[in-house]
Amino acid sequence: MPRLKVNRFRARKPPADVLAFYLRVYNTRDLYFDPESLPPLSPQELFGSAQPVVFDLGCGRGEFLIGQAAEHPDINFVGFDLHWKSLWDAINKSRRAGLQNVRFVRTDYRRAFAKVPDGSVQAAYLLFPPPIIEPNRQKEDPLPPETVHDLARTLPDGAPFHLVTDHPGFFAAKTALIEETGRFERVHTSQAFEGGLTWYQQLWESLDIQSLRVEYRRRPAGG
Ligand SMILES: C[S@@+](CC[C@H](N)C(=O)[O-])C[C@H]1O[C@@H](n2cnc3c(N)ncnc32)[C@H](O)[C@@H]1O
């Protein structure tokens, strides 16, 4: 059965000053050919703070991230996505909620990790990524081995990585990949995601499709 297309929604482009506050754009070509021209995606650059940040990789319209940011004003959150309209929607919602502790990055997060300093991410979420595992679609794979290694590098010891998907094949392939690295310990597996609502979780639950959730902790190097 083909997967549902759920991109049909309206979003107004936010005003320039709002974009300047909430949005950073990291062009994939620049990340590849001229990474030195781009500032680091560090807590200091994004928030003027040394405190590690929380990443939402493929944040979509930002429901999860915005909910978390409102609940934890003392923690800084960064949402990554490539889809302009989703980002505009997330930024408009953040602005309306008056959030100061959120930024969005328009980029391919897999490439953008090159600009993320070691140990600077206190938690990372990958919630309902496109479940691509076919060998002929590797370019679109949302969690290739390089990204698993980048997560191991940028999360400090003991920091969590959460993966949630509705797709059993993707879940099996990616948990195997993560565990092969030896860098993550599985601490929790369940069939729901209780950590906050995402748009896709609401969609799948309304269709009675279960989510598969796993939480890992980053193992100490050599541990
Ligand atoms: C199925 S949606 C899930 C959105 C959100 N996490 C949720 O649960 O509601 C997947 C999102 O990941 C984004 N995405 C997929 N691959 C990406 C990549 N390599 N870099 C940035 N965003 C990506 C898509 O644009 C889309 O918004």
The ligand as an ORCA input file, in Angstrom:
! r2SCAN-3c Opt
* xyz 0 1
  C       7.209     11.869      8.231
  S       7.745     13.473      8.660
  C       7.810     13.428     10.448
  C       7.757     14.789     11.064
  C       7.782     14.836     12.583
  N       9.021     14.257     13.113
  C       6.572     14.130     13.174
  O       6.733     13.077     13.780
  O       5.443     14.644     13.040
  C       9.486     13.373      8.239
  C      10.134     14.743      8.181
  O      11.532     14.556      8.054
  C      12.029     15.506      7.109
  N      13.302     14.947      6.585
  C      13.491     13.741      6.005
  N      14.785     13.558      5.691
  C      15.440     14.680      6.103
  C      16.793     15.098      6.069
  N      17.769     14.301      5.555
  N      17.125     16.303      6.589
  C      16.155     17.112      7.103
  N      14.845     16.756      7.184
  C      14.492     15.566      6.685
  C      10.914     15.655      6.100
  O      10.996     16.904      5.401
  C       9.680     15.573      7.002
  O       9.277     16.847      7.477
*
